[in-house]
Amino acid sequence: MADADDSVLFNVYRRADVEVVRGEGVRIWDDGGKRYLDFMGGVAVLALGHCHPALVEALSSQARTLWHASNLLRTPGARKVARRLVDATFADAVFFNSSGSEAVDLAIKLVRRYFNTRGDGPRWRVITMERGYHGRTLATIAAGGSAKLTDGFAPLVDGFDRVPFGDLAAVEAAIGPETGAILLEPILGDGGIVAAPPEYLRGLRQLADRHGLLLILDEVQTGLGRTGRLFAHEDAGIAPDILAMGKGIGAGYPLAGVLVTRAVADCLAPGSHGGTLAGAPLGMAVADAVLDIVLDDGFLSSVSAKGDALAARLKDMVRQHPAVFAEARGVGLMRGLKCRVDPWLMAGRLRDAGLLVAPAMDDVIRLVPPLVVSDAEIEEAAAILDRVAASMASV
């Protein structure tokens, strides 16, 4: 590495001793020329892989035309992308921002605004799930609540009541006179790739309706095709009131957003929220190109098929290496292997062998490759997993 001194950067990441310099498709190269199969995908960010030609062209073309304009003016890109999302989802309106943390933070903020403008306040408390992850702002670390997020940041933002993920009775018991919303990920990402059963999501929708609550889904990681649906909640046949998206909508460009119903959108007025880069032209050009591909006929069904193929190979790993792997989990191309060995050690050994994965809670390694991964690349990843697991059976 030309300059390995990271002291000028915040020491907040558990970085591997690998300097990556180039990417193409599902491959990434380090500064020594070593090639890796990227099943980390920027942790579910690179929906269309590294340097997808359509995204490169969209960004380059927009950069030659208009980089930025204030939201005191209109720009066609934001309106176009919002319309496409509204037409494809439950939503009636969209607000764009730059990160998933910002998107969830706005979702939490909207709970207070919604009930206060209706005169139904104070209904500001939000029921969240144990092992949930919602970002790194002051509000979203309190929503997640895990020690790794909150340690040293007290006093935490108040207003969150955590219950076990998947326990509908616990959610109902936590509802009080100040409860305004239920917030969860349809699939726990950082929490270990645990999917909420469809009947649980339907039960939450019914609870929210019965008690007049807002249902907020954090689909920052699960959205934009990751599960074989445009958004994961579609499998349960429900619709949220508020949805936070990110990662895949920018496919590597810093972009996120919040989708809401008309009733929620109408609680806002000019000056009540905003953002300097909200809906800026560069990001909108990328998002439009992403939607061209993700919404194309056959794309989401191909993700489902590849997800099934990956799931089958991961189940093979559990059967063949029971001393190393305990369980295969996940939906679509959001998969996990629960390890009987240290997941960070496993991730390191896989990296040395040329496969990138991301550790998560509950001793899980995440496999979240680009949605354009090929069957051959899935087989290549499985072969690496097989070799590394065999070598670690006695660890």
C-alpha positions as CSV (number, residue, x, y, z in Angstrom):
1,M,0.0,0.0,0.0
2,A,1.4,3.4,-1.0
3,D,0.1,5.1,2.3
4,A,-1.1,2.8,5.0
5,D,-1.4,5.5,7.6
6,D,-5.1,5.7,8.4
7,S,-4.6,8.0,11.4
8,V,-6.1,10.9,9.4
9,L,-9.4,8.9,9.3
10,F,-11.8,8.2,12.1
11,N,-11.0,4.8,13.7
12,V,-14.6,3.5,13.4
13,Y,-14.3,0.6,11.0
14,R,-12.8,-2.8,11.4
15,R,-11.0,-2.6,8.1
16,A,-9.2,-5.5,6.5
17,D,-5.6,-5.0,5.4
18,V,-6.8,-4.8,1.7
19,E,-6.6,-1.7,-0.5
20,V,-9.2,-2.0,-3.3
21,V,-8.6,0.1,-6.4
22,R,-10.8,-1.2,-9.2
23,G,-14.1,-3.0,-9.7
24,E,-16.1,-4.5,-12.6
25,G,-19.3,-6.4,-12.3
26,V,-19.1,-8.8,-9.4
27,R,-15.3,-8.5,-9.2
28,I,-13.0,-6.2,-7.3
29,W,-9.2,-5.8,-7.4
30,D,-6.7,-4.7,-4.8
31,D,-3.6,-2.6,-5.3
32,G,-1.5,-5.8,-5.7
33,G,-3.6,-7.0,-8.6
34,K,-5.4,-9.7,-6.6
35,R,-9.0,-10.3,-7.8
36,Y,-11.9,-11.0,-5.4
37,L,-15.4,-12.2,-6.0
38,D,-17.5,-9.6,-4.2
39,F,-20.4,-11.2,-2.3
40,M,-20.2,-8.3,0.2
41,G,-21.3,-5.8,-2.5
42,G,-20.6,-2.8,-0.3
43,V,-22.9,-4.5,2.2
44,A,-25.9,-4.8,-0.2
45,V,-25.2,-1.5,-1.9
46,L,-24.0,-2.5,-5.3
47,A,-27.3,-3.8,-6.7
48,L,-25.9,-3.7,-10.2
49,G,-22.3,-4.5,-9.5
50,H,-19.2,-2.4,-9.9
51,C,-19.2,0.3,-12.6
52,H,-22.3,-0.8,-14.4
53,P,-22.0,0.8,-17.9
54,A,-25.6,2.2,-17.8
55,L,-24.9,3.9,-14.4
56,V,-21.5,5.2,-15.5
57,E,-23.1,6.7,-18.6
58,A,-26.0,8.2,-16.7
59,L,-23.8,9.8,-14.1
60,S,-21.2,11.1,-16.7
61,S,-23.9,12.5,-18.9
62,Q,-25.6,14.3,-16.1
63,A,-22.3,15.6,-14.8
64,R,-21.7,17.3,-18.2
65,T,-25.2,18.9,-18.0
66,L,-26.1,20.0,-14.4
67,W,-24.6,19.0,-11.1
68,H,-26.7,20.7,-8.6
69,A,-29.6,23.2,-8.2
70,S,-31.3,24.4,-5.1
71,N,-34.6,22.9,-4.1
72,L,-36.0,26.4,-4.3
73,L,-36.0,25.6,-8.1
74,R,-37.6,22.6,-9.9
75,T,-35.5,19.9,-11.5
76,P,-37.0,17.2,-13.8
77,G,-35.0,14.3,-12.5
78,A,-36.4,14.3,-9.0
79,R,-40.0,14.5,-10.2
80,K,-39.4,11.7,-12.8
81,V,-37.8,9.2,-10.3
82,A,-40.4,10.0,-7.7
83,R,-43.2,9.3,-10.2
84,R,-41.7,6.0,-11.2
85,L,-41.4,4.9,-7.5
86,V,-45.0,6.0,-6.8
87,D,-46.3,4.1,-9.8
88,A,-44.5,1.0,-8.8
89,T,-45.3,1.0,-5.0
90,F,-47.9,1.8,-2.3
91,A,-46.6,5.3,-2.0
92,D,-48.1,8.6,-3.0
93,A,-45.0,10.8,-2.4
94,V,-41.2,10.5,-2.0
95,F,-38.5,12.5,-0.3
96,F,-34.9,11.9,-1.4
97,N,-31.9,12.1,0.8
98,S,-28.3,10.8,0.9
99,S,-28.2,7.8,3.3
100,G,-30.3,5.2,4.9
101,S,-29.7,6.7,8.3
102,E,-31.2,10.0,7.1
103,A,-34.1,8.2,5.6
104,V,-35.0,6.3,8.8
105,D,-34.3,9.5,10.9
106,L,-36.9,11.3,8.8
107,A,-39.4,8.4,9.2
108,I,-39.1,8.8,13.0
109,K,-39.5,12.5,12.7
110,L,-42.6,12.1,10.6
111,V,-44.3,10.2,13.4
112,R,-44.2,13.2,15.6
113,R,-45.2,15.6,12.9
114,Y,-48.1,13.4,11.7
115,F,-49.8,13.1,15.1
116,N,-49.1,16.7,16.2
117,T,-50.6,18.2,13.0
118,R,-53.7,16.0,13.4
119,G,-54.2,17.1,17.0
120,D,-53.8,13.5,18.2
121,G,-50.6,14.1,20.1
122,P,-48.6,13.4,22.1
123,R,-48.1,10.1,20.2
124,W,-44.4,10.0,19.6
125,R,-43.1,6.7,20.9
126,V,-42.0,4.1,18.4
127,I,-41.9,0.3,19.0
128,T,-38.7,-1.2,17.6
129,M,-37.2,-4.7,17.5
130,E,-34.3,-6.2,19.4
131,R,-31.3,-6.8,17.1
132,G,-32.6,-4.2,14.7
133,Y,-30.3,-1.8,12.8
134,H,-31.5,1.6,11.5
135,G,-28.5,3.7,11.1
136,R,-26.0,5.9,12.9
137,T,-27.8,9.2,13.7
138,L,-28.6,10.0,17.3
139,A,-32.2,9.0,16.8
140,T,-31.5,5.8,14.8
141,I,-28.9,4.4,17.2
142,A,-31.5,4.8,20.0
143,A,-34.0,3.0,17.8
144,G,-31.6,0.1,17.2
145,G,-30.4,0.1,20.8
146,S,-27.5,-2.4,20.6
147,A,-24.5,-1.7,22.8
148,K,-22.1,-1.4,19.9
149,L,-24.2,1.5,18.5
150,T,-25.1,3.3,21.7
151,D,-22.0,2.8,24.0
152,G,-20.6,6.3,25.0
153,F,-23.5,8.3,23.4
154,A,-25.7,8.7,26.4
155,P,-28.1,10.3,27.1
156,L,-29.9,8.5,24.3
157,V,-32.9,9.9,22.4
158,D,-36.0,8.9,24.2
159,G,-39.1,7.5,22.6
160,F,-38.3,3.9,21.6
161,D,-39.7,0.7,23.1
162,R,-37.9,-2.5,22.0
163,V,-39.5,-5.9,21.8
164,P,-38.3,-9.3,20.5
165,F,-38.4,-9.6,16.7
166,G,-41.2,-11.8,15.6
167,D,-43.2,-11.6,18.8
168,L,-46.6,-10.1,17.9
169,A,-48.0,-10.4,21.4
170,A,-45.0,-8.4,22.7
171,V,-45.7,-5.6,20.2
172,E,-49.3,-5.4,21.3
173,A,-48.3,-5.4,25.0
174,A,-45.9,-2.5,24.3
175,I,-48.6,-0.2,22.8
176,G,-49.5,2.6,25.1
177,P,-51.3,6.0,24.9
178,E,-48.1,7.7,23.6
179,T,-47.3,5.0,20.9
180,G,-47.4,6.4,17.4
181,A,-45.6,3.8,15.3
182,I,-44.0,0.4,14.8
183,L,-40.6,0.3,13.1
184,L,-38.8,-2.8,11.8
185,E,-36.7,-4.3,9.0
186,P,-38.6,-7.0,7.1
187,I,-35.4,-9.0,7.3
188,L,-32.9,-8.3,10.0
189,G,-29.7,-7.4,8.2
190,D,-27.0,-6.6,10.7
191,G,-29.0,-8.6,13.2
192,G,-28.2,-11.8,11.4
193,I,-30.3,-12.3,8.2
194,V,-33.6,-13.2,10.0
195,A,-36.7,-12.9,7.8
196,A,-40.0,-11.8,9.4
197,P,-42.7,-14.4,8.5
198,P,-45.4,-13.0,6.2
199,E,-48.0,-13.7,8.9
200,Y,-46.1,-11.6,11.4
201,L,-45.9,-8.6,9.0
202,R,-49.6,-9.0,8.3
203,G,-50.3,-9.1,12.1
204,L,-48.3,-5.9,12.5
205,R,-50.3,-4.2,9.8
206,Q,-53.5,-5.3,11.6
207,L,-52.2,-4.1,15.0
208,A,-51.3,-0.7,13.5
209,D,-54.7,-0.3,11.9
210,R,-56.5,-1.3,15.1
211,H,-54.6,1.1,17.3
212,G,-54.3,4.0,14.8
213,L,-50.5,3.6,14.5
214,L,-48.1,4.2,11.6
215,L,-46.3,1.1,10.2
216,I,-42.7,2.0,9.2
217,L,-40.6,-0.4,7.2
218,D,-36.8,0.0,7.0
219,E,-36.1,-1.4,3.6
220,V,-32.7,0.2,3.2
221,Q,-31.1,-3.2,2.8
222,T,-34.0,-5.3,1.5
223,G,-35.4,-2.9,-1.1
224,L,-34.8,-2.4,-4.8
225,G,-34.9,-6.0,-5.8
226,R,-32.7,-7.6,-3.2
227,T,-35.3,-10.3,-2.2
228,G,-36.7,-10.8,-5.7
229,R,-39.4,-8.2,-5.1
230,L,-39.1,-4.5,-5.6
231,F,-39.6,-4.3,-1.8
232,A,-39.6,-7.2,0.6
233,H,-42.9,-6.4,2.3
234,E,-44.7,-7.2,-1.0
235,D,-44.4,-11.0,-0.2
236,A,-46.7,-10.5,2.8
237,G,-49.3,-8.6,0.7
238,I,-49.2,-5.5,3.0
239,A,-48.3,-1.9,2.6
240,P,-46.6,0.3,5.1
241,D,-47.4,4.0,5.8
242,I,-43.8,5.0,5.6
243,L,-40.9,3.1,4.0
244,A,-37.2,4.0,4.2
245,M,-35.0,3.0,1.2
246,G,-31.4,3.4,0.4
247,K,-28.4,1.3,-0.8
248,G,-29.8,-0.2,-4.0
249,I,-31.5,2.9,-5.2
250,G,-28.1,4.6,-5.8
251,A,-26.3,1.3,-6.4
252,G,-23.1,2.9,-5.0
253,Y,-24.0,6.5,-5.4
254,P,-25.0,8.1,-2.0
255,L,-28.8,8.1,-2.3
256,A,-31.7,7.1,-0.2
257,G,-35.3,8.2,0.3
258,V,-38.6,7.9,2.2
259,L,-41.8,6.7,0.5
260,V,-45.1,7.7,2.2
261,T,-48.9,7.6,1.8
262,R,-50.8,10.8,1.0
263,A,-52.0,11.1,4.6
264,V,-48.4,11.2,5.9
265,A,-47.1,13.5,3.1
266,D,-49.9,16.0,3.8
267,C,-48.6,16.6,7.4
268,L,-45.6,18.5,5.9
269,A,-45.5,22.0,4.7
270,P,-42.8,24.2,3.1
271,G,-40.1,24.7,5.7
272,S,-41.0,21.7,7.8
273,H,-38.2,19.6,6.3
274,G,-35.6,19.8,3.6
275,G,-32.1,18.9,2.5
276,T,-29.4,20.7,0.6
277,L,-28.8,17.7,-1.7
278,A,-32.3,16.2,-1.6
279,G,-33.2,15.0,-5.1
280,A,-30.1,16.6,-6.7
281,P,-29.6,15.9,-10.4
282,L,-26.6,13.6,-10.2
283,G,-28.3,11.2,-7.8
284,M,-31.5,11.3,-9.8
285,A,-29.8,10.4,-13.0
286,V,-28.3,7.3,-11.3
287,A,-31.6,6.3,-9.7
288,D,-33.4,6.6,-13.0
289,A,-30.9,4.3,-14.6
290,V,-31.2,1.9,-11.7
291,L,-34.9,1.8,-12.2
292,D,-34.6,1.2,-15.9
293,I,-32.9,-2.1,-15.1
294,V,-34.6,-3.2,-11.9
295,L,-38.1,-2.6,-13.3
296,D,-37.4,-4.2,-16.6
297,D,-39.4,-7.3,-17.4
298,G,-37.8,-10.4,-16.0
299,F,-35.2,-8.7,-13.8
300,L,-36.8,-9.4,-10.5
301,S,-37.7,-13.0,-11.4
302,S,-34.1,-13.6,-12.3
303,V,-33.1,-12.3,-8.9
304,S,-35.5,-14.9,-7.3
305,A,-34.1,-17.7,-9.4
306,K,-30.5,-16.8,-8.6
307,G,-31.5,-16.4,-4.9
308,D,-32.9,-20.0,-5.0
309,A,-29.6,-21.2,-6.6
310,L,-27.5,-19.5,-3.9
311,A,-29.8,-20.9,-1.2
312,A,-29.4,-24.4,-2.4
313,R,-25.6,-24.2,-2.4
314,L,-25.6,-22.7,1.1
315,K,-27.8,-25.5,2.3
316,D,-25.3,-27.9,0.8
317,M,-22.5,-26.1,2.8
318,V,-24.5,-26.8,6.1
319,R,-25.0,-30.4,5.2
320,Q,-21.4,-31.0,4.1
321,H,-19.7,-29.0,6.9
322,P,-21.9,-29.3,10.1
323,A,-18.9,-28.5,12.3
324,V,-18.5,-25.1,10.6
325,F,-22.0,-24.0,9.6
326,A,-25.2,-24.4,11.6
327,E,-27.8,-22.9,9.4
328,A,-28.5,-21.2,6.0
329,R,-30.9,-18.2,6.1
330,G,-32.4,-15.5,4.0
331,V,-34.5,-14.5,1.0
332,G,-33.5,-13.8,-2.6
333,L,-29.9,-12.5,-2.8
334,M,-29.9,-11.5,0.9
335,R,-28.4,-14.7,2.4
336,G,-26.6,-15.7,5.6
337,L,-24.7,-18.6,7.0
338,K,-24.7,-19.1,10.8
339,C,-21.2,-20.2,11.8
340,R,-20.0,-22.5,14.5
341,V,-16.6,-20.8,14.2
342,D,-15.8,-17.1,14.6
343,P,-17.5,-15.3,11.7
344,W,-14.8,-12.7,11.5
345,L,-12.2,-15.5,11.2
346,M,-14.3,-17.2,8.5
347,A,-14.7,-13.9,6.6
348,G,-10.9,-13.4,6.8
349,R,-10.2,-16.9,5.5
350,L,-12.7,-16.5,2.7
351,R,-11.1,-13.1,1.8
352,D,-7.7,-14.7,1.6
353,A,-9.2,-17.3,-0.8
354,G,-10.7,-14.6,-3.0
355,L,-14.3,-14.3,-1.7
356,L,-15.6,-11.2,0.1
357,V,-18.5,-11.5,2.6
358,A,-19.7,-9.4,5.5
359,P,-20.1,-10.6,9.2
360,A,-23.3,-9.9,11.1
361,M,-24.7,-10.5,14.5
362,D,-25.6,-14.0,15.7
363,D,-22.3,-15.5,14.3
364,V,-23.6,-15.0,10.7
365,I,-21.7,-14.2,7.6
366,R,-23.8,-12.3,5.0
367,L,-23.7,-13.0,1.3
368,V,-25.3,-10.1,-0.5
369,P,-23.8,-10.1,-4.0
370,P,-24.8,-7.7,-6.8
371,L,-28.2,-8.7,-8.3
372,V,-26.5,-9.2,-11.6
373,V,-24.4,-12.1,-10.3
374,S,-24.3,-15.0,-12.7
375,D,-24.9,-18.7,-12.0
376,A,-21.2,-19.4,-12.7
377,E,-20.2,-16.8,-10.1
378,I,-22.5,-18.4,-7.5
379,E,-20.9,-21.7,-8.2
380,E,-17.4,-20.2,-7.9
381,A,-18.4,-18.7,-4.5
382,A,-19.7,-22.0,-3.4
383,A,-16.5,-23.7,-4.3
384,I,-14.5,-21.2,-2.3
385,L,-16.8,-21.7,0.7
386,D,-16.5,-25.4,0.4
387,R,-12.7,-25.3,0.4
388,V,-12.4,-22.9,3.2
389,A,-14.9,-24.7,5.4
390,A,-13.1,-28.0,4.9
391,S,-9.9,-26.3,6.0
392,M,-11.6,-24.9,9.1
393,A,-13.4,-28.0,10.3
394,S,-10.9,-28.4,13.1
395,V,-10.6,-24.8,14.1
